[in-house]
Amino acid sequence: MNISGKHLKKNKINKFLQFQKNFKEKQMIDWTTRFEALPDVEKDKIALLRVIECTNGIIQHTYRAGEDDTLTVDEVRNAMKFSMGCMKRMEIPVGDKVVTFAPETAELFTEMRRLYISGAKQNNQEDFNEFLKGSKANLLAVGKERILHARRLVFEHIDELPPHTLEWGIAYIFSFAGW
């Protein structure tokens, strides 16, 4: 009886710890407040990353859908490699400089990336919905003007995304943000 009693107690503790972990992971983040609180310089960097990321997303979509205006396989691979590298490292090579993010910004994007992978790649609808909330909140916090300025920087300094595809990314961003 003593052994099973210890086992039951340990089992209850483990269940409680798992519940606590799940609860903490499921807590909603106030994305709007978090992104709006970032300094302007970080919002500028986010705009640049979002133009790259969204343009790549549309490039990938047009390729997978077999659309007439899709890029070559090599162009699609280059765009994806560049975009994913920027997201994973939280660094963006722009001309002869490298844009890096403050730890709090990188932390927000790490959480958004986790939600995206869980939601889009592992079919967790709750996480995907939370990812979409965060994605829209950061675009709204960044604003149109920064997005348009970021497009100009990408056009002038980043060769991995063909210039005409930037309009695809901008159109997606504007539609998603409701602008």
Residue, then its C-alpha position, 0 to 999 in steps of 0.5 A: m500500500n505504501i508503494s502504491g501510495k507513493h506512486l499515486k502521489k508522484n502521478k498526481i504531482n506529475k499531472f499537476l506539473q503537466f497541467q501547469k506547463n500546458f496552462k502557461e503555454k496556452q496563456m494568451i499573449d497581448w500581441t498588440t501591447r507587446f509589439e506597440a511597446l517596442p522601440d521604433v528602431e525595432k519596428d523598422k527591423i520587423a517591417l524589413l523582416r515581414v516584407i522578406e518573410c511574406t514575399n517568400g511565402i507568396i513565392q512558395h505558394t505560387y510555386r507549389a500551386g504551379e501558377d504561370d508566373t512562378l519563379t524557377v526552382d533555383e529562385v524559389r530555393n534562394a528566396m526560401k533559404f534567405s528568408m528562413g535564414c533571417m527568421k532562424r538567426m534573427e539577422i538580416p544582411v542588408g548591403d554591407k550591414v547586418v540588421t540584428f534584433a533586440p532580445e525582446t523582439a527576438e523572443l516575440f518572433t521565437e514564440m510566433r515561429r513556434l506557434y506557426i510551426s505548431g499551427a501550420k505544420q502540425n495542424n494545431q488550429e488553436d496555435f495557428n489562430e494565435f499565430l495569426k493574431g500575433s502576425k496581424a498585431n505586429l503589422l499594425a504596430v509597424g504600420k504602412e509607412r515602415i512596410l513601404h520603406a522596408r520594401r524599398l530597402v529590400f528592392e535596393h539591397i537584397d538580391e535573393l528576392p526578385p524585385h517584382t515579387l516584392e509587390w506580391g508580398i506587399a499585396y499580401i501584407f496590405s490585404f492581411a492587415g486590412w489596409 
